[in-house]
């Protein structure tokens, strides 16, 4: 029997990258999955060939309360319960000095990366508390513990998720609901590809190779490697883990002072 057999999962940011890898692995592990994303075409194309009795899709802007609540309600309506929520949707913002950073872009990064997760928590908690069980996994970043110059908005949002996760974990522990965060380093995803092209339009691959050379493991992660960690946290194998941060960064943070 697969470790997620019989479980129902809600995944935001599921059309590509880590979210898509999580959805695919969850299906393989026996779960039913509600995939949510703002990109309708990519979302539907990604799941077209999967078992439609165990997967559903919905278009969601995670910054809008009514859309998030409707998506979570759809998962419960279609599959009868909700066991796992992977709050994964996020945007990188831009790379520029803080004093030049547009206020509107800062607000957008906060709205997606922080408010979006908070709205997701708010929507899934009542179902899980009623069941007295559930696992919530928040996708943060190693920038939840460190910073890169020029990315203050993104860094701030990811730091905030650590506090949000810990607070939610304490509130929900007595109800049998676990809340943890995953902190990836550099991962091969469309979002990272876009960042490479934005920074070095003429040689994005060379830029990626230069970054990979700074990682102790000398490579980027594959999205499925992060998905495996998320699947563990969503499963009953992690039944005593809550309020914790799980790092998958190829050793980057090990080189920093603790």
N, C-alpha and C positions, 0 to 999 in steps of 0.2 A: 504494500500500500504506500502511495506517495505521501510525503509528510504534510502536504497541504490539502489532502483529500477531504472533501466536504466543507471546506472553508470558503468564505466569500470575501473578496477584496475590492476595495475602492482605491484606484491609483490616479492621481492627478499628474499632469505633464506626461501623459502616457503615449503620445504619438511618436516619440523618437527618443534616442539616447538612453539614459538610465531607466526612465519610465517605461519605455517599450521593452527593454531587456527584462525588467521586473515582470511585466505583464506576460511575456512569453514564458519565462521560467515558472511563474505561478500556474499558468495553464498546464505546463508539462508536469508540474508537481500535484495536479489534481484539483486546483481551486477553480471557482467561478470568479470572473473578473469584470468589474465595471471600469472601463477605460475612459478617462475624462481628459480633454485637452481643448485649447482654443482653436487649434488648427484642424478643421473638419476634414479636409481632403486627405491630409497625411494620416490622420487618425483612422479613417475608414479604410484607406489603402493598406495600412499596417495590419489590420485585423481581418481583412476580407477572407483569407483562406483558413481561418481558425474555426474550430467547432463553435458554431453560433448558438448552441444550447448552453455554452459555458462562458460566453463573452458577450458583453454589450458595450456600446459606445455612446458617449454624449458630449456635446460641445459645451464647454464651461469657461467662463472668464472667472478665475479664482478670486478676483478682487470684488466680485458682486455677490453679496450675501444670498440673494434669492436663487441665483444660479447654482451656487455650491450646495445649498440646502436641497434644491430640486434633484441634483445629481445623486446625492447621498440617499435621498428618498427613493430614487429610481433603482439603485442597487438593492435596497431592502425589498422593494416591491417585486422586482424581477426574480430575485434569488432567495428571498425569505428571511435574510439575516445579514449581519455584517460583522466579520471576524477580524479583518485586517484593513487598516487605512494607511496607504503610503502617500504622504503629503510631499510631493516631489516637484511640483511646478516651480520654475524659477527663471529669472532673466539675469544676464550679466551686467547690464548697464553699459557704461563707457569707461575708457581708460584715459583719464585726464586729471590735471591738478584740481584739488578741492575747490580753490577759489574760482575756477573756470567751469565747474560742474553745473549744468543747468538745474535750477530748482525743480522744474517739471520732470526731468529725468530722475532725479533723486526720489521724488515722490512716487514715480512709477516703479522703481526698484523696490522701495519699501512696500508699496501696495501689493505687488506680486509675491515677493520673497517672504514678507513678514505678515502682512494682513491676510494674504491668501492662506497661509498655514493656520493662522489663528481662526479664520472662518471655517477651515476644514476641521479643526479640532472641535469647534463649537457645534458643528453639524453632526459629527459622528459620535460624540460623547453620549448623548441621550440613549441612542440605540445600544451602545456597548454597556452602559451602566445598567440598563434594563436587563440585558443578558447576563450581567455580572462576569463578563469576559471580553477580551479583545486585545489587539496589539496595534499600536499606532507607531509608525516609523516616519520620522521627519528627515528629509534630505537636506543636510547643511553642507559644509565644505571644510577643508582644512583652514579656510579663512574665517572659520568660526573660532579659531585659536590663534591665528596669526594674521598678517596683513601684507598686501602688496601695494606699493606706492601707486597712486592714480586710480585705485579702486575702492575708495572710502565708502561709497554707498553700498556696494556689494558686501564688503567686509563687515560693515555695520549690521546689515540685515542678517548675515550668517552668525555673527556673534549673538544677536538678539534671539535667534532660534534656540540657542543653548539654554538661555534662561526660560524661554517659553516651554521647552521640553521638560525641564526640571520641575517647574511649577505645576504643569499638567500631570506629571508622574506622581507627585505628592498628593494631588487632589484625587487621583483616580485609583491609587494603590488599593485602598480598602474595598473597591468594587471589582477587583480582579482584572483591571484594565492596565496594560503596560504601555509606557511611552518611552521611546528611545530615539536617538539621533545617529545618523550615519554621516561621516565626514570624509568624502572622497578627496583625493588629490587630483592630479591631471588625468582625465579620462577621454578616450577617443569617442567623441560625440559630435553631432552637427553643430552644437553650440560652441564647442571648442574650435571646430573648423572655422566658424564664422569669426571668432576672436582672432585666430591666426591671420586670416585674410584681411581683417580690419587693421591689424598692427603692421603687417608686412605684406601688402598686396601682391608684390612681385615674387615673393618666395615664401609662401606660408608653410610649406613642408620643411624648408630649412629652419624656419623659426621653431616649428614643433620639435625638430631634431635637437636644436640647441637647448630647448627647455628640458627635453627628455634626458639629456646628458647631465643635468643637474640633479636628477632623481637618483637616490642610492641604487634603485633597481634598474636604472638606465632605460626606462620605458614608461609610456602611459599605461594606465589600466584599460582593460576592455570593459565595456559597459556590463557585460554578463558577470564579470568578477564582482562588481558592486552589487549586482542583483542577487548573487548568492548570499552575500552578507545580509541583505534586506530580507531574503527568504528565511534565513535562520532566525532573525528577530521576529518575523511574523509567525513562525511555527511554535509549536509547544516545546521544542527543544530549548527555547530561550525563556522558559516559564518563570524563572526567578530573576530575570534581567529587566530592570526598569529604572528610569532616571539617569541613564548612562549614555555616553558618547562612544561610538565605535568608529575607529579611524581605519581607512583603507587608502594609503597614500604612497606606498612603495618605499617608506622610510623617511620621507621629507621631514616630518616633525621631530623625528628622533635626533636630528642634528641641531635642534634648537634648544636653548636652555629651558629647563623645566620650571 
